[in-house]
Amino acid sequence: MKHCLAALCFMAAASVCAGAEAEEKLGVVATFSIIGDFAKVVGGDRIELRTLVGRDSDAHVYEPRPADAMALARADVVLVNGLSLEGFMERLVEASGTTAPVTVLTDGADILNDPNGGHYHFIGGEAVFHAMPNDPHAWQSVKNALVYVRNIADAFCTADQAGCAEYQGNAAAYQEQLISLDKEIRLAIGELPQARRVAVVGHNAFRYFERDYGVTFLAPQGVSTSSEASAADVASLIREIRQKRATAVFAENIADSRLVEQIASEAGLSLGGTLYSDALSSNGGPAATYIEMMRENTRTILAALTTN
């Protein structure tokens, strides 16, 4: 009996210790999968990570759940993209009552203005306009990803000074990988003739990739949810495709593909594959991490623009 009691006491003590150890982890909430991947690399085993918007999902249209508010209430650090991408966050932060600092990862990044004051997403066959003075898709530039990682390391160091050296070490090692990735993409795209560097996507999420790596992406603009305006806009895009001699049309992992299929059909082009714009693929998919995503997008773009 004494042995059993001693064993139970030991198990209880071990459980308390394990619980205390778990509580010591830094509680981190990331708004969507790409930011979650950055946080996981920088934080390593020292963080407990929750990502609100999952893989293959669109942060623009996400509707938060009560569990998300509970996660924010327990968080030590909240990581957001900013630039009005996560329209749900303001009310979620208010509802949660969180006291955790909200770190905007695009602070200090090289940000593009949006000449159209926003961009369209195509959801359920309808065009939904997201008004944004700046282009929020800054992660499509690997040089901007370096800034995201630095901001994450700084946020973790502020919240957990004891782990700062580890966070900084993880960030520095990852940034070396990102610098190599940037060079890799530039060299790969550099092999593509200038005349074959025009493609079409469903929504304007690749302007940073265009700026940094020299591939032009055409996308529908000025679309209304009315079918007449949408048809007129598609006709205008078809004319631009022919004028600029675009050679491929791409679907996106977060979007309904019906619009791009229509555009490809009317332009006499085939679909060149799927690009990952605002979210990673599922685990085990071709774009399960940020680095894999950028490589997969580059491979897909090159394959389509080279062969079509």
For each residue, the residues with C-beta under 8 A, 3 or more apart:
1: 4 5
2: 5 6
3: 6 7
4: 1 7 8
5: 1 2 8 9
6: 2 3 9 10
7: 3 4 10 11
8: 4 5 11 12
9: 5 6 12 13
10: 6 7 13 14
11: 7 8 14 15
12: 8 9 15 16
13: 9 10 16 17
14: 10 11 17 18
15: 11 12 18 19
16: 12 13 19 20
17: 13 14 20 21
18: 14 15 21 22
19: 15 16 22 23
20: 16 17 23 24
21: 17 18 24 25
22: 18 19 25 48
23: 19 20
24: 20 21
25: 21 22 45 46 47 48
26: 43 46 47 48 76 77 156 159 160 163
27: 47 48 50 74 75 76 77 100
28: 39 43 47 48 49 50 75 76 77 78 79 156
29: 49 50 51 52 71 72 75 77 78 79 100
30: 35 36 38 39 49 50 51 52 79
31: 35 51 52 53 59 79 80 81 85 86 89
32: 35 36 51 52 53 57 59 62 81 86 278 279
33: 36 37 51 53 54 55 57 279 280
34: 37 38 139 278 279 280 290 293
35: 30 31 32 38 39 51 79 80 81 105 148
36: 30 32 33 39 40 49 51
37: 33 34 40 41 280 289 290
38: 30 34 35 41 42 79 105 145 148 149 152 290
39: 28 30 35 36 42 43 47 49 79 152
40: 36 37 43 44 47 49
41: 37 38 44 149 170 174
42: 38 39 149 152 153 156 167 170 171 174
43: 26 28 39 40 46 47 49 152 156 167 170
44: 40 41 47 166 170
45: 25
46: 25 26 43 156 160 163 166 167
47: 25 26 27 28 39 40 43 44 156
48: 22 25 26 27 28
49: 28 29 30 36 39 40 43
50: 27 28 29 30 71 75
51: 29 30 31 32 33 35 36 54
52: 29 30 31 32 62 64 68 71
53: 31 32 33 57 58 59 62 86 279
54: 33 51 57 279
55: 33 279 280 281 282 283 285 288
56: 253 254 279 280 281 282
57: 32 33 53 54 62 254 279
58: 53 61 62 121 123 254 255 278 279
59: 31 32 53 62 81 85 86 278 279
60: 85 87 121 128 130 278
61: 58 121 123 128
62: 32 52 53 57 58 59 86 88
63: 88
64: 52 68 69 88 91 92 95
65: 68 69
66: 69 70
67: 70 71
68: 52 64 65 71 72 92 96
69: 64 65 66 72 73 92 95 96
70: 66 67 73 74 96
71: 29 50 52 67 68 74 75 96
72: 29 68 69 75 78 92 93 96 98 100
73: 69 70 96 97 98
74: 27 70 71
75: 27 28 29 50 71 72 78 98 100
76: 26 27 28 100 159 160
77: 26 27 28 29 100 101 103 155 156 159
78: 28 29 72 75 93 98 100 101 102 103
79: 28 29 30 31 35 38 39 103 105 152 155
80: 31 35 85 86 89 102 103 104 105
81: 31 32 35 59 85 86 104 105 106 136 138 139
82: 85 86 104 105 106 107 136
83: 106 111 132 134 135 136 138
84: 87 130 131 132 133 134 136
85: 31 59 60 80 81 82 132 136 137
86: 31 32 53 59 62 80 81 82 89
87: 60 84 90 130
88: 62 63 64 91 92
89: 31 80 86 92 93 102
90: 87 93 94
91: 64 88 94 95
92: 64 68 69 72 88 89 95 96
93: 72 78 89 90 96 98 102
94: 90 91 97
95: 64 69 91 92
96: 68 69 70 71 72 73 92 93
97: 73 94
98: 72 73 75 78 93
99:
100: 27 29 72 75 76 77 78
101: 77 78 155 158 159
102: 78 80 89 93
103: 77 78 79 80 151 152 154 155
104: 80 81 82 107 151
105: 35 38 79 80 81 82 109 147 148 151 152
106: 81 82 83 109 111 136 138 144 147 148
107: 82 104 147 151
108: 147 150 151
109: 105 106 138 141 144 147 148
110: 138 141 143 144 147
111: 83 106 134 135 138
112: 134 135 138 207 208 211
113: 133 134 135
114: 117 118 119 132 133 134 135 204
115:
116: 119 204 221 222
117: 114 131 132 133
118: 114 129 130 131 132 133
119: 114 116 129 130 132 135 203 204 205 219
120: 127 128 129 130 203 204 219 220 221 223
121: 58 60 61 127 128 130 203 255
122: 125 126 127 128 202 203 255 256 258 259
123: 58 61 126 128 255 256
124: 256
125: 122 256 258 259
126: 122 123 225
127: 120 121 122 220 223 224 225 230
128: 60 61 120 121 122 123 225
129: 118 119 120 223
130: 60 84 87 118 119 120 121
131: 84 117 118
132: 83 84 85 114 117 118 119 135 136
133: 84 113 114 117 118
134: 83 84 111 112 113 114
135: 83 111 112 113 114 119 132 138 204 207 208
136: 81 82 83 84 85 106 132
137: 85 140 205 206 207 208 277 278
138: 81 83 106 109 110 111 112 135 141 144 148 208
139: 34 81 144 145 148 208 290
140: 137 144 205 206 207 208 209 277
141: 109 110 138 144 145 208 209 211 212
142: 145 146 178 181 182 185 212 294
143: 110 146 147 182 212
144: 106 109 110 138 139 140 141 147 148 208
145: 38 139 141 142 148 149 178 290
146: 142 143 149 150 175 178 179
147: 105 106 107 108 109 110 143 144 150 151
148: 35 38 105 106 109 138 139 144 145 151 152
149: 38 41 42 145 146 152 153 171 174 175 178
150: 108 146 147 153 154 171 175
151: 103 104 105 107 108 147 148 154 155
152: 38 39 42 43 79 103 105 148 149 155 156 167 171
153: 42 149 150 156 157 167 168 170 171
154: 103 150 151 157 158
155: 77 79 101 103 151 152 158 159
156: 26 28 42 43 46 47 77 152 153 159 160 163 164 167
157: 153 154 160 161 163 164 167 168
158: 101 154 155 161
159: 26 76 77 101 155 156
160: 26 46 76 156 157 163 164 167
161: 157 158 164
162:
163: 26 46 156 157 160 166 167
164: 156 157 160 161 167 168
165: 168 169
166: 44 46 163 169 170
167: 42 43 46 152 153 156 157 160 163 164 170 171
168: 153 157 164 165 171 172
169: 165 166 172 173
170: 41 42 43 44 153 166 167 173 174
171: 42 149 150 152 153 167 168 174 175
172: 168 169 175 176
173: 169 170 176 177
174: 41 42 149 170 171 177 178
175: 146 149 150 171 172 178 179
176: 172 173 179 180
177: 173 174 180 181 291
178: 142 145 146 149 174 175 181 182 291
179: 146 175 176 182 183
180: 176 177 183 184
181: 142 177 178 184 185 291 294 295
182: 142 143 178 179 185 186 212
183: 179 180 186 187
184: 180 181 187 188 295 298
185: 142 181 182 188 189 213 294 295 298
186: 182 183 189 190 212 213
187: 183 184 190 191
188: 184 185 191 192 298 302
189: 185 186 192 197 213 214 215 298 301 302
190: 186 187 214
191: 187 188 302
192: 188 189 196 197 215 302 305 306
193: 196 197
194: 197 214
195: 245
196: 192 193 247 305 306
197: 189 192 193 194 214 215 216 305
198: 215 216 218 244 245 246 247
199: 215 216 217 218 246 247 248 249 250 272 301 304 305
200: 217 218 219 237 241 246 248 249 250 260 263 264 267 269
201: 204 205 206 217 218 219 249 250 252 260 275 277
202: 122 219 220 250 251 252 255 256 257 259 260
203: 119 120 121 122 219 220 252 255 277
204: 114 116 119 120 135 201 207 217 219 221
205: 119 137 140 201 252 277 278
206: 137 140 201 209 210 215 217 275 277
207: 112 135 137 140 204 210 211 217
208: 112 135 137 138 139 140 141 144 211 212
209: 140 141 206 212 213 215 217 297
210: 206 207 213 214 215 216 217
211: 112 141 207 208
212: 141 142 143 182 186 208 209
213: 185 186 189 209 210
214: 189 190 194 197 210
215: 189 192 197 198 199 206 209 210 301 305
216: 197 198 199 210 244
217: 199 200 201 204 206 207 209 210
218: 198 199 200 201 237 240 241 244 246
219: 119 120 200 201 202 203 204 237
220: 120 127 202 203 223 233 234 237 259 263
221: 116 120 204 233 237
222: 116 229 233 236
223: 120 127 129 220 229 230 233
224: 127 228 229 230 233
225: 126 127 128 229 230
226: 229 230
227: 230 231
228: 224 231 232
229: 222 223 224 225 226 232 233
230: 127 223 224 225 226 227 233 234
231: 227 228 234 235
232: 228 229 235 236
233: 220 221 222 223 224 229 230 236 237
234: 220 230 231 237 238 259 262 263 266
235: 231 232 238 239
236: 222 232 233 239 240
237: 200 218 219 220 221 233 234 240 241 263
238: 234 235 241 242 263 266 267
239: 235 236 242 243
240: 218 236 237 243 244 246
241: 200 218 237 238 244 245 246 263 267 269
242: 238 239 245 267
243: 239 240
244: 198 216 218 240 241
245: 195 198 241 242
246: 198 199 200 218 240 241 249 267 269
247: 196 198 199 269 304 305 308
248: 199 200 269 270 271 272 301 304 305 308
249: 199 200 201 246 260 263 264 267 269 270 271 272
250: 199 200 201 202 260 271 272 273 274 275 300 301 304
251: 202 255 257 260 261 271 273 274 275
252: 201 202 203 205 255 257 260 274 275 276 277 278
253: 56 274 275 276 277 279 281 287
254: 56 57 58 277 278 279
255: 58 121 122 123 202 203 251 252 259 260 277
256: 122 123 124 125 202 259
257: 202 251 252 260 261 271
258: 122 125 261 262
259: 122 125 202 220 234 255 256 262 263
260: 200 201 202 249 250 251 252 255 257 263 264 271
261: 251 257 258 264 265 271
262: 234 258 259 265 266
263: 200 220 234 237 238 241 249 259 260 266 267 269
264: 200 249 260 261 267 269 270 271
265: 261 262 268
266: 234 238 262 263
267: 200 238 241 242 246 249 263 264
268: 265
269: 200 241 246 247 248 249 263 264 308
270: 248 249 264 308
271: 248 249 250 251 257 260 261 264
272: 199 248 249 250 300 301 303 304 305 308
273: 250 251 300 303 304
274: 250 251 252 253 300
275: 201 206 250 251 252 253 297 300 301
276: 252 253 279 280 281 287 293 296 297
277: 137 140 201 203 205 206 252 253 254 255
278: 32 34 58 59 60 137 205 252 254
279: 32 33 34 53 54 55 56 57 58 59 253 254 276
280: 33 34 37 55 56 276 285 287 288 289 290 293
281: 55 56 253 276 285 286 287 288 293 296
282: 55 56 285 288
283: 55 288
284: 288
285: 55 280 281 282 288
286: 281 292 296
287: 253 276 280 281 292 293 296 297
288: 55 280 281 282 283 284 285 292 293
289: 37 280 292 293
290: 34 37 38 139 145 280 293 294
291: 177 178 181 294 295
292: 286 287 288 289 295 296
293: 34 276 280 281 287 288 289 290 296 297
294: 142 181 185 290 291 297 298
295: 181 184 185 291 292 298 299
296: 276 281 286 287 292 293 299 300
297: 209 275 276 287 293 294 300 301
298: 184 185 188 189 294 295 301 302
299: 295 296 302 303
300: 250 272 273 274 275 296 297 303 304
301: 189 199 215 248 250 272 275 297 298 304 305
302: 188 189 191 192 298 299 305 306
303: 272 273 299 300 306 307
304: 199 247 248 250 272 273 300 301 307 308
305: 192 196 197 199 215 247 248 272 301 302 308
306: 192 196 302 303
307: 303 304
308: 247 248 269 270 272 304 305
